[in-house]
Amino acid sequence: MLAFFWVLADESLTKEAILGVIAGAAISAAIGLLWFEIWRQRGRGPARRLLGRLGADRAPVGVFVRQMFVPGNEFFSKDPESQAMSGSVAVRKWTNIPEVYDSAEVRAATELIHLLGQMGSGSVTIKSVEKESGRWTEDTVSIGPHYKSFAILDTCEPKLIAFRNPDAFRSLVTRDVFETKSGSDFGLIYKGQHANRHTFLVLMGIGSAGTVAASNYLKSNLTALGNLTGGKPFAAILAADMNAATPPGALRWLYPKPSWWRRLLFRNDWKAIWGRSGPPTS
């Protein structure tokens, strides 16, 4: 009889020990998930600061991409003539196409929209440059060189950079001019604020390569730029190779220059954004 009670006691202790282990594992897992979420949100902090209201939860965002057309709505494509005639090309006409989009600008817009989705932005709507450029009542991204992009540079604060038609960006705060030459292009990232406090972001190149470079650079350096700018407005000029399939963009100009303590605190970011060329000595 005594042995029987000891067996029951041992079984009870075993069950309590197992339940304790399970409870401890569950609590540890919950704490781990909590710390992971805190770490994940903390990692988003610099990106959210850079994007400003564009990265705010549930904030509606308008994206402007230029629409292009030709008289008669006729476009042409090149197709192989036939399988039997290797290397021969047939030109085919396609009618009743009201408008087309630059493929580089579409890629840049797609990447930016994906990025905004990762940050938790609200609904993103493609806007018409022709019909909706006068709207300044929501946070906005403008992709490519067109009327809305130029209007943002002219209207928002601070006024840092201007497009000099047809082939250059001109600084409004320094004497720098960035003019395209054979095989080269320049891209621009500009973040400004309208008088109504909405955030406006421009990603554009003088040509398609510059637009792709601006998009790629922002995506690759979002956290570093967020740390260095502290979420304030800025402009960055990127050099791009027109012959590259996906120009990565090399930083050539950043204004305003981050404060000395940010360059010290985030010195690895400061070095990284300049790439192989390294940060300027002055």
Buried (B, 14 or more C-beta within 10 A) or exposed (E): EEEEEEEEEEEEEEEEEEEEEEEEEEEEEEEEEEEEEEEEEEEBEBBBBBBBBBBBEEBBBBBBBBBEEEEEEEBEEEEEEEEEEEEEEEEEEEEEEEEEBBEBBBBBBBBBBEBBEEBBBBEBEBBBBEEBBEEBEBBBBBBBBBEBBBBBBEEBEBBBBBBEEEBBBBBEEEEBEBEBEEEBBBBBBBBBBBEEEBBBBBBBBBBBBBBBBBBBBBEBBBBBBBBBBBBBBBBBBBBBBBEBEEBBBBBBBBBEBBEEEBBEBBEEBBEBBBBEEEBEEE
